[in-house]
Amino acid sequence: MTHAPFPHDHQLCSDLDVASPAGVTQHVPGHPTIPLSDLDALGRFLRKEFWAADLEAMASRLQKVQGRDIVVTEDPRLHLLWINNRIFIKPLPICLLSHSLWKSISLPQDASFAERLKIRRAAMGFLRTYRHLIQHESDLMIAQKDDLRLVPNKVNWAELSIFLADLELLEDSEASARYHYGEIRLSRLNFYAPILFGRFYYEHIPMQYGEYFARLYGPLLFIFAVVTTILNSMQVALAAKPEQESSGYYLWEIFYWFGVVTLLITVVVGCSLILLWVGMIANEWKFALKNRHKAQGQSMS
């Protein structure tokens, strides 16, 4: 698809529809330094705003309803990434609401058309995320709060609902691969960063020392408890060796087998948790690869 993702009469930005005086160059709405006629500059602008190269190699409603705090970001790499109680969302630029802008990045089919088409699919995927983020008027009210301003204030719910309805027709094959996955957990990306991206982390999120070490308390205490239980069980089992004719033989035998059973249960529980963790990781990879094959099949059809 190389046409605009919405009809001309549904656009929410008509700045480019007004005829410019002779000798005056039209610019991207909200960006007066980028001429609309300069396709190279337009392509560089869209790449910087919407292209996340790392995630190309590999949505839901506004997160207030899920108890998460929205963090506004201008970095497309962080759009819809979440960690702990925070989710990063990039504001919706007014230029993407203009029908004329989409026509400009679709034509002509010259040598740079393939590159512009790739960037266009990224912009299309980004625009489609707002179809999932804003499903009710209350979502729009949250998005237009003064401390967020994710959507231009001049856009009202009646216009936006019609505009977003057009985006329901967009298929996964028309959006870049990154936006097939919707929300992504940042901690997962950082965990896989050495394998996927060849660096220690995808995005470093600064923390206070207390917050950093607090994350380690749970795993360390669990490991300490398991090791302590195993050692105590072994100690009981080794110490329970009285003479058979001793009056306390049967009592010590109970202690011995209790130590052995406790040791076995601890080992089984520990191994089960490790297998569960490995299974969860394998399931994530299976889901990701399945979606990738599905997207590749749609793009080839």
N, C-alpha and C positions, 0 to 999 in steps of 0.2 A: 504494500500500500504506500503510495507516494503523495496522496492528497491529505488535506488537513483532517484531523480526527473529529471535527465537528463542523456543522454547516455554518455558512457565513452569518446568517441571521441569529445564530446562537452565541456568537463571540461576545466576550465580556470586556474586550478592549478594542475600541474603534479608532484609536489614535492614528493608525496608518490609512484609514479610509478617507481622511480629510485631505483634499488636494493641497499640495505644498506650493508656495509661490515660486515663480520661475527662478532657477538658480539655487534653490534651497534643497538640500539633500535630506531625505527622510532617514530617521535613525530608529534603532531598536527602542521600543517604549521603555522608559526608565533608564536607558543607557545612551545618553546623547553623544558619546564618543565613538559609537559603533554604527557606521552607515549601513543601511539595509541593503544597499547595492553592492557592498563589498562582501562577497560570499566567503572569501578566505577569513576575513576578520569575524564574520558572523559564525563561521564554523569553529574558530578558536574560542569564541565566547561561549558557544553551546557546549563545547568539549570541557571547558573549565567549570561550567556551571552544573553539568549533569552526568558527565562521564566518570565512572569509577573503574579504572582499568583492572585493579586487583580483583574486584568482585566479579568482573566479566569472565575471568578465568574459572571460576568455580560453577498480609496487610489487614490490618484491622482498623477499627474505629479509634478516634483520639483516645489516648491512654489515660486520661483522667478517670475514666470509668474502671480502669484496672489498677488504680492506685499508683500509677507512675507519674513522675514529674517530667514535663516536656522541656527539653533543652534545645533552644534554637541554634542551628548551625548553618553556615554557608558552605560547608565542605560537602560535596556530593558523596564522598566516600563514607560519611557517617549517617547519611539519611536512612532512617528506620533501623538503625542499630540500637540495641538496648543493653544496659548493664545494671544490675541491682534494681533500684527503683527509678531509673532514669531512662528515657528514650530520646534519641536525637532526631529532630525533624528539620528539614530544610524548607524555608518559606516558599510559597508558590509565586514565582516571578510574574508580574503582570504581562510581560511580553509573550508568555506562552498562551495567553488568553486571546491573542490576536490571530485572526484567520489569515491575514496578509503575511505574517511572519512565517507561518507554516508553508505557504505557497513559495516564499522566497528560498527556503531551505530544501525544497523539493525539485526545483528546476534551475538550470537545465541539466541534462544528463551528460556532463562533460567528464574530464579525467578525474576530477575530485568528487564526483557524484557518489562513488562507493563509500568514501570516507564520510561524506555528509550524511549518507543514509545510515551509517553506523551510529553517528552522533544523534541523528534524528530518532532512531529507535531508543536510544538512552533517554532522550527528552520525552518521548512518547511513554516509556515505562514510568518515568518520574511523574508525569502528569496523571497517569492512571492510578498511582498510589493514592491520590487525593480522592478518587472515586470510592476507595475503601476507608479512608480516614474520616471523610465527612459524609455521613449517611443521614443525618438529621439536622434540623435547624439548631438544636442545642450544640452539636459539634461545631457548626459554623460560629456560634457565639463564643465558644472557647477559642477557636482559631483566630478570631479577630480581637481578642483581648489585648490591651495596650502592652502588656509584658511579653506577648508572643508575636502578634501580627503575622501569622502564617499565611493569611489570605488578605488581599487588599480590602480596606474598609468600605470602599465604594461598591463592592459586590454584595448584592442582597440574596436572600435565600431563594426567592422565586426564580431569579435568573440563574443562579448557580445550580439549582436542582435540574433545570432543563439542560444546562451545559454538561453536567456530570452524567446525565442519562445517555448522552451520545457516546460516552467513553465505555459504556457497557458492551458495545459492539466490538471493542478492540480485543484481539486474541493474543495469546502469549507470543506467537511468532512475530507479532508486530512490535513487541517490546524487547529490549535488550535482556540478555541472560540474567543479569543481576536482579532485575525486578520480577523474575519468576519465583523468587524465594520469599518475597515480602519482608517481614521482620527477621533480623538475624541477631543472635546473641553475640555481643562483642567479646565476651570471655571465651566463647568457642573459637572465634576467629583468631584471637591471640594465642589460644592453645595450639591451633593448627598452623599458625603463621610460619614456623620454621620449615614445615613440609610444603605448604602451598605457595608461600611468597618468598622463601629463602631469607627471612629475617626473624629476629627474636619475637616481635609482636606486630600486629596489624596497626593498632593505635594505642599509644600509651596514655592511660588516664591517671593523672597525678592523684595521690592519696596521702592522707596524714599517716604518720608512722603507726599510730594506734589502730587506725582502720586497716592498715596493711597486715599487721601482726594478728589482729583479731580474726582474720580469715583463716589463720593457721591453727588457732586454738582447738577447734573441733576435730580436725584430722589428727593432730598430735595427741590429744587426749584419748581418741579412739585407739590409736596405735599403742599408746602406753597401757591402756586398759587391757587390750588383747594380749600383749606381751606379758603383762603382770599375771593375768589369769593362767596363761600357759605355764609360766615358771612356777606358780603356786601349785598348779595341778601336778606338774612333774615332781615337785618337792614332796607333796603328799604321797604320790605313788611310790617314790623311792624310799620314803621313810617308813611306809607301812609294811615292814617285814619282820614281824614277831615270830617266835617259835610256835609251831603248830599246837604244842601242848599247853601253850599259855592260855590263861583264863580269858584274856581279851582278844583271842585270835579272831573270832567272828566279827567283833567290832572293828578291828583293824582291817579286816578284809573288805568290810563295807567302805571304809575310808579309802582304801586302795582303789577299788573299782569306781568309787565316786570321782576320784581324781582323774582316772583314765577317761571316764565318760565325759567329764567336764573338758578335758583336753581335746577330745574328739569333737565335741560340739563346737568349741571355740574355733578349731581348725575348719570345720565344715561351714560355719557361719562366715568366717573370714574369706574362704575360697568362694562362697556363694556371692558375697558382695563384690569381689573382684570380677567374677564372671558376669554379674549383672552390669557392672560398669563397662566391661568390654562389649557386652551385648548392646547397650545403649549407644555406644560409639559406632558399632557396626550398623545398627539400625539407622543412625543419622546418615552414614555414608550411603546405605542402600536407598534411602529416601532421596538424597541429593542426586545420585546417579540415575535413579528412575526418572526424576524430573528432567534431568539433562537430556536423557535419551528421548523422552517425550517431546521436549522442545525442539530437538534436532529433527525428529520425525515430522513435526508440524512445519518447520521451516523448509523442509525438502518437498513437502506435498504441495 
